[in-house]
Amino acid sequence: MPAASILPVIMSGGSGTRLWPLSTSEQPKQFHALGAKRTMIQETALRLTSSDPGLNILAPAIIGNVRHADLIASQLDAVGVSPTFTALEPVGRNTAATAAAAALLALEYAPEALVLLMPADHVVANPAAFLRAISVSAETAKTQIVTFGMRPKGPETGYGYIRQGGALAEGVFEVSAFREKPSREVAESYLREGGYSWNSGVFFFDPTVMLGEFSLTSPDIRDGTRDALKHAVRHDRTLLIDAQTFATVRSAPFDIAVMEATQRAAVTPCDIGWADVGSWSELWRLSEQDASGNVAIGPSFILDGSDNLVRSEGIHVSVAGVSGLVVVATTDGILIIPKDRAQDVGKLIPRSK
């Protein structure tokens, strides 16, 4: 059997405001190094290399915001990645339009390939396990839209959940239901019941099948995106999507526009060391801590404190006698917030302007 060709398509349009002031609209978190030497988009682009003879993984493609065109080009060039294509969105229209664009452009640039659609700003600590999950799912992805469900580590309320149904193949299941971010009580009930996984937002599919499901669930998004690509300005393998047309495309999350309505949803539960790094508290958890649970990044120092995250991009920052605190200093601002309120960072940005 010939190797399955796989085109990774990296979604790089997010703004990452929950990691303000490091992550801003001009330089979101995917363009920063968070717990690694390379930036998140670089890590994502380099993640999928395989010696598995059953997998033929092509050079990744990128769909991102036109404001970040130079960052995308320079950061990928710095690690020797030449994208299959780079599509630049003039305005964000959410992930459904991005998924439609990924399918349409895959048929143009890699018509025989399956598409692996994934965010630029996630951590995968065990790439080998991710590759195994991809290999297990490849045959099912020819006819179904496969999502990768992360086995829960606890009753997390910040993620959506997927309930698995009957088996489609070894390790791959029908999706019985998608559940929105639950309360802690409901999340605990999911763990007791079993058969639930976290929704990672990573999808694996045949582009023709995907466009067929768009025709059944959200044909307006497919058609509007197709028109915007038809009028795109192209240079080599870079496309600037037509602004006037794309602005009229309905903005909707892919989960809601397609996955919750399709009859072709499948899930592969896996444990790949995944995290979406959606808050400073999550970054603290993922970072190497000292004996007191402190994380100090950049010119910073912590005295007589515990469980703190202190990060500076320039000036020296010192804290003493505090616990459970996040302190971040950049040229765009200074953040001081209890770690257990890290989800409130987004509420502070308008007040800081």
C-alpha positions in Angstrom: 0.0 0.0 0.0 1.5 3.4 -0.9 2.3 5.8 1.9 -0.5 8.2 2.8 0.4 11.8 1.8 -0.4 14.2 4.6 -0.4 18.0 4.3 -0.2 19.7 7.7 -2.0 23.1 7.5 -1.1 25.3 10.4 -3.7 27.9 11.6 -1.8 31.0 12.7 -4.5 33.6 12.9 -5.2 33.7 16.7 -4.6 36.7 18.8 -3.7 35.0 22.1 -4.8 37.8 24.3 -4.9 35.6 27.4 -1.1 35.9 27.5 -1.0 39.7 27.5 1.2 41.6 27.7 3.6 39.2 26.0 1.1 38.2 23.4 -0.5 41.1 21.5 -2.4 41.5 18.3 0.8 42.6 16.6 2.8 39.6 17.9 0.5 36.8 19.2 1.8 33.9 21.3 2.5 31.6 18.4 5.4 33.9 17.5 7.0 33.7 21.0 9.1 31.0 22.6 7.1 29.7 25.5 9.0 27.0 27.4 11.1 26.1 24.4 14.0 27.6 22.5 12.0 28.0 19.3 8.7 29.9 18.9 5.4 28.0 18.9 4.9 28.3 15.2 8.4 27.0 14.6 7.8 24.1 17.0 4.6 23.3 15.2 6.1 23.4 11.7 8.9 21.1 12.8 6.8 18.7 14.8 5.7 16.4 12.0 8.7 14.6 10.7 8.3 10.8 10.4 10.4 7.8 9.5 7.2 5.7 9.3 7.1 4.3 5.8 3.3 4.5 5.9 3.3 8.3 6.3 4.5 10.8 3.7 4.3 14.1 5.5 4.6 17.1 3.2 6.0 20.5 4.0 3.4 22.4 6.1 1.1 25.1 4.8 0.2 28.2 6.8 -3.0 30.1 7.0 -2.5 33.3 9.0 -3.3 37.0 9.3 -1.8 39.4 6.7 -0.5 41.6 9.6 1.8 38.7 10.6 3.1 38.0 7.1 6.7 39.1 7.8 6.8 37.2 11.1 5.5 34.0 9.5 8.1 34.2 6.7 11.0 35.1 8.8 10.4 32.6 11.6 9.8 29.7 9.3 12.8 30.6 7.2 14.9 30.7 10.3 14.3 27.0 10.9 14.5 26.0 7.2 10.8 25.5 6.5 9.6 26.3 3.1 5.7 26.2 3.2 3.7 24.4 0.6 1.6 27.6 0.6 1.0 30.6 2.8 -2.5 32.0 2.7 -2.9 35.4 4.4 -6.3 36.4 5.7 -7.1 40.2 5.5 -9.5 39.9 8.4 -10.3 37.1 10.9 -13.4 35.1 10.0 -13.0 32.3 12.6 -12.0 28.7 12.1 -14.8 27.5 9.8 -13.6 29.8 7.0 -10.0 28.7 7.7 -10.9 25.0 7.4 -12.7 25.7 4.2 -9.7 27.5 2.8 -7.4 24.7 3.9 -9.5 22.1 2.0 -9.8 24.3 -1.1 -6.1 25.1 -1.3 -5.1 21.5 -0.5 -6.9 20.3 -3.6 -4.9 22.9 -5.6 -1.4 22.3 -4.1 -1.5 18.7 -2.9 -4.6 17.1 -4.5 -3.8 13.5 -3.3 -3.1 14.4 0.3 -5.1 14.2 3.4 -5.1 17.4 5.5 -4.0 17.7 9.1 -5.4 21.0 10.3 -3.9 22.2 13.6 -3.3 25.5 15.6 0.1 27.1 15.6 0.0 27.7 19.4 -0.3 24.3 21.0 2.3 22.3 22.9 2.8 18.6 22.0 5.3 17.2 24.4 5.3 13.7 22.8 5.5 14.1 19.0 6.1 10.4 18.5 2.8 9.6 20.2 1.1 12.2 17.9 2.5 10.5 14.8 1.3 7.2 16.0 -2.2 8.6 16.5 -2.0 10.1 13.0 -1.0 6.7 11.5 -3.8 4.9 13.3 -6.3 7.5 12.0 -5.1 7.8 8.4 -7.5 5.2 6.8 -10.5 6.6 8.7 -9.6 10.1 7.7 -10.2 9.2 4.0 -14.0 9.1 4.7 -14.5 10.8 8.1 -13.4 14.0 9.7 -11.2 12.8 12.5 -10.4 14.9 15.6 -7.8 14.0 18.1 -9.3 13.8 21.6 -6.9 14.3 24.5 -7.3 11.9 27.4 -8.3 14.1 30.4 -5.8 14.6 33.2 -8.5 16.0 35.5 -11.9 17.8 35.6 -10.8 20.7 33.4 -13.4 23.4 32.8 -11.5 25.3 30.2 -11.8 22.8 27.4 -14.7 21.4 25.4 -15.3 17.6 25.6 -15.9 14.9 23.1 -18.0 11.8 23.9 -17.0 8.8 21.9 -19.4 6.3 20.4 -18.9 3.0 18.6 -15.6 1.9 17.2 -14.8 2.7 13.5 -11.3 1.1 13.6 -8.8 0.1 16.2 -8.4 3.2 18.3 -10.8 5.4 16.3 -14.4 6.0 17.3 -17.6 7.7 16.1 -18.3 11.0 17.9 -21.4 10.6 20.0 -21.6 14.2 21.1 -19.6 17.5 21.5 -20.0 19.1 24.9 -19.2 22.8 25.6 -16.9 23.9 28.4 -18.5 22.3 31.5 -18.8 23.3 35.1 -16.4 21.5 37.4 -19.3 19.2 38.7 -20.2 18.2 35.1 -16.5 17.7 34.2 -16.1 15.4 37.2 -19.2 13.4 36.0 -17.6 13.0 32.5 -14.4 11.5 34.1 -16.5 9.1 36.3 -18.5 8.0 33.3 -15.5 7.5 31.0 -15.4 7.7 27.2 -14.8 11.5 27.1 -11.8 13.4 25.9 -10.7 17.0 25.6 -11.4 18.7 22.3 -8.0 19.6 20.9 -9.1 21.5 17.8 -6.9 19.3 15.6 -8.6 17.8 12.6 -7.6 15.2 10.0 -9.6 14.7 6.7 -9.8 14.3 3.0 -10.4 17.8 1.5 -13.1 16.5 -0.9 -15.0 14.9 2.0 -14.6 18.1 4.0 -16.0 20.3 1.2 -18.9 17.9 0.9 -19.7 18.2 4.5 -19.5 22.0 4.2 -22.1 21.7 1.4 -24.4 20.0 3.8 -23.8 22.1 6.9 -22.4 25.5 6.0 -22.4 26.0 2.2 -22.3 29.8 2.5 -19.0 29.6 4.3 -17.5 27.2 1.6 -18.8 29.3 -1.3 -17.7 32.7 0.2 -14.3 31.4 1.0 -14.0 29.9 -2.5 -14.9 33.3 -4.0 -12.3 35.1 -1.8 -9.6 32.6 -2.9 -10.6 33.0 -6.5 -9.9 36.7 -6.3 -6.7 36.4 -4.2 -3.5 38.2 -5.1 -0.8 35.5 -5.7 2.9 35.6 -5.6 4.8 32.4 -5.9 3.2 30.2 -3.1 1.8 33.1 -1.1 -1.8 34.2 -1.4 -3.4 37.4 -0.1 -7.0 36.5 0.2 -9.4 39.1 -1.3 -10.4 41.5 1.5 -13.8 42.7 0.1 -15.1 39.1 -0.5 -13.6 37.5 2.6 -15.2 40.2 4.8 -18.6 38.9 3.8 -18.0 35.3 4.8 -19.9 34.3 7.9 -17.7 34.1 11.0 -18.3 30.8 12.8 -16.2 28.3 14.8 -15.5 25.1 12.8 -16.8 23.0 15.6 -20.2 24.6 15.5 -20.5 25.2 11.7 -19.5 21.7 10.7 -18.5 19.2 13.4 -21.6 19.4 15.6 -23.8 18.9 12.5 -21.9 16.4 10.4 -22.6 12.6 10.4 -18.9 12.0 9.6 -17.3 13.1 12.9 -14.7 10.6 14.4 -12.3 10.8 17.3 -9.0 9.3 18.1 -8.4 9.5 21.9 -4.7 9.9 22.6 -2.1 11.1 25.1 0.5 13.2 23.4 1.4 15.7 26.1 -0.9 18.3 24.7 -1.6 21.7 26.1 -3.1 24.8 24.5 -1.1 27.2 26.7 -4.2 29.4 27.1 -3.2 31.2 30.3 -0.3 32.2 32.4 -1.2 29.6 35.0 -1.0 26.9 32.3 2.4 28.2 31.2 3.5 28.0 34.9 2.3 24.4 35.0 4.2 23.5 31.9 7.5 25.3 32.8 10.4 23.9 34.8 10.0 25.0 38.4 12.5 25.3 41.2 12.2 23.6 44.6 9.7 26.2 45.7 7.5 26.0 42.6 8.8 29.2 41.1 9.4 30.0 37.5 11.7 32.9 36.6 12.2 33.8 33.0 14.4 36.6 31.7 16.0 39.1 34.0 14.0 38.3 37.1 14.5 37.1 40.7 12.2 35.6 43.3 13.0 35.8 47.1 11.2 33.9 49.8 8.2 33.1 47.6 6.5 30.0 46.1 4.5 29.0 43.1 5.1 32.2 41.3 5.7 33.0 37.6 7.9 36.0 36.9 8.8 36.9 33.3 10.6 39.9 31.9 11.4 40.8 28.4 13.7 43.7 29.3 13.9 45.4 32.7 14.9 43.4 35.8 12.0 42.3 37.9 12.3 41.2 41.5 9.6 40.0 43.9 9.8 38.9 47.5 7.6 37.3 50.1 4.7 36.5 47.7 3.1 33.2 46.5 0.9 32.2 43.6 1.5 35.4 41.7 2.1 36.1 38.0 4.3 39.1 37.1 5.0 39.8 33.5 6.9 42.9 32.2 7.3 43.8 28.5 7.6 47.0 26.5 3.8 46.8 26.0 2.8 46.6 29.6 3.2 45.1 33.1 0.8 42.5 34.4 0.5 41.5 38.1 -2.3 39.1 38.9 -2.9 36.1 41.2 -2.2 32.9 39.3 -5.7 31.5 40.1 -7.2 34.5 38.3 -5.1 34.1 35.2 -8.2 33.6 33.1 -9.2 37.2 33.8 -6.2 38.6 31.9 -8.4 39.3 28.8 -10.6 41.6 30.9 -7.6 43.8 31.8 -6.5 44.7 28.3 -9.0 47.4 27.5 -8.3 49.1 30.9 -4.6 49.2 30.0 -5.0 51.2 26.8 
